[in-house]
Amino acid sequence: MRTVRLALAAAAFAAATLPAHAQTEIQWWHSMTGGLNDWVVDLANGFNASQKDYKVVPTYKGSYDESMTAAIAAFRAGNAPHVLQVFEVGTATMMASKGAIVPVGKVMTDAGYKFDPKAYISAVVGYYTAPNGQMLSFPLNSSTTVLNYNKDAFRKAGLDPNKPPATWPELVAAAAKLKASGVACPFTTSWQGWTQLESFSTWHNTLFATQGNGFGGTSARLIFNSPLHVRHIENLANMAKQGLFQYRGRGNLGDAPFYSGECAMQTASSSTYASIKKNAKFEFGIAPLPYYPDVPGTPQNTVIGGASLWVMSGKKAPEYKGVATFFNYLTNAEIQAKSHQRTGYLPVTLASFELTEKSGFYKQNPGTDTAVNQMIRKTTDKSRGIRLGNFVQIRAIVDEELEQVWAGKKGAKEALDSAVQRGNEQLERFEKANKS
């Protein structure tokens, strides 16, 4: 009996001194700040608490540009993260990074998980899918362009707060009434190239670039200097001269003037919802982008924004299994629905959209389904999205040229012709550098 007790004691001691089951760490580099950083941390914590084999470690690595640069340097040094969040304009660059990434579809199927692209909103999955049908990256935070408006300012101006302008002529008329009522900034925009040229193009079922907006290959060239594009930028320039449109700067610098109530209407990302709800001291509405009613086939669908998760190469099989397990967790309809309702990003799966709809969220928060309704429409070869090389540089060129228009230094056609010419030089460099 004493021998048995000694044996049991020895076994217990051995078990106590053995190291605990080691978790496989998954490094995730991202570019989310503020409340969105909290969201990312909560996603990781939720996954980590749901199982014991893997631990996702989210790390903020700066802006999208900065995190991409850091990841490229880390990859060359052999210490890249497992997962990298990349904004949508970096998609073509990531696709061309041969040997640096592993398609997410392969990661999921290799790990034994069922992965059905048909479960996703078509405009979302289509953007991140290769010509051979393989999904390349995981769409974490997809957004699109919307029109935000101040219902209180509308009432004061004698406008119907429940009837936002549906067309550009209606928006101009509303801006004039807002100005007459004392609003200093009737209309502004964030991400001017994305909202006023890229999404404008797909919304009007008009090409932004050849080769199906770049989906057909690296020989794509910009053509957003068409008569329709020139007409639109001319209209905005005229609004600026009349004090109906105010340009507040690049990127999302047009967001804060809307949150504060200074600007009464704004075209921006659907992801502004959480910040507006948190900061605005007025009743606000969310509406679809305006369109020109005389353009056939309009409106079509808006273009995707936000970012996706790319899996970096050079990792071990157990680590990829962890990545796949994490992505499988993120596809859960309840997780997706909660993220959509919290952030304003799209519910990237149809199941999460339906779950949100059944919950009554859209009825309780009117307008929050605008982004989804704009994106779930059937896409065309002209409206599927825009996927171009050196897109970051092209957007900077567009910003420079449009700023010349708002300052009255260039006409719309001259500026767009210049943007197209300079942008095509970037596309030519990209094509040359990525010829197989």
C-alpha positions, 0 to 999 in steps of 0.5 A: 500500500505504501508503495502505491502511495509513493508511486501516486505521489511521484506521479503527482509531483511529475505532473506538477513539474511538467510544463503546461501545454504550450499555446501556439502564438499567432502574431497579428499586425493591424492599423486600427486606432481608438475604438476600432483598436478596442474592437480588434483586441476584443476579437482576439480576446474572444478567440483566445478564451474560446479555446486553449491551443492558440493565442492571437496577439494583436499589435498596432503597427501604425497606419496602413501604409506604415504597417505594410512597409514594416511587414515587407521589411519583416518578411525580408528579415524572416520575422514577418507576422502570421497575419497582416491587415492590409487596406483595399488599395494594397490588394494588387500589390499583395497579389503581386508579392509572389512567395510572400503570402499564402492564399486564405482559401488554401490555409482554410482548406489545408486545415480542414475547414469548410470555406465557401466564398458564396457565403460572403457578400458578392462585392466583398468576396469578389474583390479579394478573389483571384481569377482562378476563383481562389480567395486570397485574403480574409475580409475583416473590416469591409466598408463602403461609401455613404452620405451622412446628414444632419437631421437637425440642420435639415429641419432648421433649413425647412428640409424634410429630415426623413428625405435626404437628397437621392440625386446630385441635383437634389444635394445641390438644392439642399446645400443651397437651403442649408446655406441660406439657413446659416450653415457655414459648411453645407457639404464636405467629403472625406476620402475624396478620390474614393468617394467622388471618383472610385465609388462614383464610377461603380455607382454609375456603372462606369469604368474607372480604369480599363481591364475591368478596373484592373481585375483583368490584369496589370495592363489596366490604364486609368480612364476617369477623365470621361465626360461624366467624371469631368461633369461631376468634378465641375459641379463640385467646383461650382459648389465650392465657388458658391460656398456649398461645398468645402474641402477639409483635407485628405483622408478622413479629415472631413469626418470631424467637421461633420461630427461637430455639426459644422458641416451638415452633409458629408460623403464618407466611409460607412465605418464613421457610424460608431464615431458619429453615434459617440460624438454627434450632439444632433440627430443624424441620418445615413443615406445612399450616395447621390447619383445623376438620374440621367445616367443609364443603369444608375445606381449600380453598387458602391465600391469596397473600402476597409481592409482584409487579413493576409496570411504571410508565408514561411510559417509552420503547419501548426501555426497555419492551423491556428490562423485557420482556426482564428479565421473560422472563429471570425466567420461565425454569424454572431461574431460578424453581426456584433462587429457590424453593429458595433463598428459600421463596417459591413457584415461580410457574410449574408448570414450575419446580415440576416441575423442583424436584420432579424434582431431589429437593429436596422429598425432601431437604427435607421440608415445602418443598412444603407451600406449593405444595401448598396453592396449586395446588389449584383455587380457588373464588370464595371462595378465589381471594384477597383484593383490596381497596382501602385494604388496608394501613389495613384490616390495621392496624385488624385488628391493633388489634382483635385486640390488644384480644382478646389483652389481654382487653379485648374479646371476639372478636365485639366486636372483629371487629364493630368491625374490620369496621365500621371496615374498611368505612369504609375501603372506602367511601372507596376506592370513592368515590375510584375511581368512574369 
